[in-house]
């Protein structure tokens, strides 16, 4: 019976076109069961953010997304007072001779509270999925803000008090290690590391995302990507690049890779001019390893 | 019924044991993780071992390194547990736990094996796996090309982090941050005190100006390549940075580092600088710096970093004069001497001795860990502390 639930999760991921290798399904399953946030780390473009999207879709609930950036603070993540409305309200009440205390209570009430993603997620009428994307980009200060939400499912607003979650949201945090996250944050989460996929997994992903792709082309693309990732690049391409490339080539109705095509479309895969240059220099060798040139001649 | 409960307790005991085993392998596992692990297992089909292992892994391992190592440790533990149960096949599960608790008194060979490992060996094993961990203690001289590359990334991260320091001063912000009451009222005075416009404030960025002076003479040959790496990392993270290299003459290399990828920058620098790996006249080079650039580049917001071993072949008086000027005009002078990393170092070189009174921080910076300490110094003011 218990294994059924796990396989349900697997099917759920599968149903949304997400190919997993067991570890991902297990982490998602446990995060849901233990009601813990899930911290997902891995290189860029391996489908970290996708997990949250897929979960929201499968649970048929809202995905609330908080994109982190340097300088993100609590007013953008948790809550903010709607100052303009407060002022207008005060203006309207002027001359009515209202009790100051009552007025103050009114001003700092739910009505004038702007809910930012985190508060929004915990006060959501049904269980939502909260995606805190690229947490490592935010400052360390912000991490500490999050701790209260992550472990106690509540947000404290000095003027009002503590707001507890109506429904514990499913929190997914992602990061790609531009900065080491604090021990405190890690402890509160389950951890999942997603690496670049194996050849088989990548092929399965390509097939599921680009169904019309030619079998041979798909295989060649994945083999090429695998070799490409072995190179020392500034920005190693992820799965999303593979999918983009596969889409591009499939839409050109190609059935196999050749050197010219690769050269022309390299910009889809590599986003750094130095990388493109290095790769162009080593292209023949790369293609040989992939087994492309031998077939052509 | 009875068997399942027995099975459960044995399983729970083993999970606790396993947690203890992992703690010895320098995993940080708190009671929360243990509780989670026990809870997680209760959701799973008991007989599917793969599930079991994966579940434990996602609950217990909290970093990439730990996840990578988890399976290995899991099987290692299982092996030992198996040996332990085999040799005392008829023992009850509770008793099986005890020898492990007692540590040294254990009679199980297998358990002895891993207990006998000295911690240092174990640390080594772990460190060898985790790139950055090992890098931070390794002398820069021993770095391979790949490690150098990795090191550069780490340095760039550190440099970038330093750029984004916040000052305690606040300034008016266009973004809605903290409401600035004083400014709000002031701005609305001309509207008859009617508050229409809100003014917000945010913390000011603390702008750090940096001057790097790097010795590339022969005595520093082994380290200078690394230091150029360091300068490159800084140059690409900061706006206000000037970089010079010197051996017998001073060369400004800021622009070369700014506009090129590392390998090319390095090649250009070694090409352009004629006395690369020659002798050193630190004093006269520093004097050149103060005379030609000092006026424009040095002020009380600037930190001066000098990378040199202090082997000066010139006149100590010149050195003294130059160092004095730099010290007076700058916010802080940090001298990085890679030789200072060795335990029996004392500032014997004449150059070093002469410069010593005019240095705020003398540090070794021969490995990443010591360098980190130096970078922390960049945040603080002059405090007349010598860190050796």
Interface residues (C-beta under 8 A of the other chain):
Chain A: X2 X3 X5 X6 X22 X23 X26 X27 X29 X30 X33 X34 X36 X41 X70 X73 X75 X80 X83 X84 X87 X139 X177 X178 X179 X183 X186 X187 X189 X190 X191 X192 X193 X232 X274
Chain B: X28 X30 X32 X33 X36 X39 X40 X43 X44 X45 X48 X50 X51 X54 X55 X57 X58 X59 X61 X62 X63 X64 X66 X67 X68 X149 X157 X161 X164 X176 X177 X178 X179 X195 X198 X261
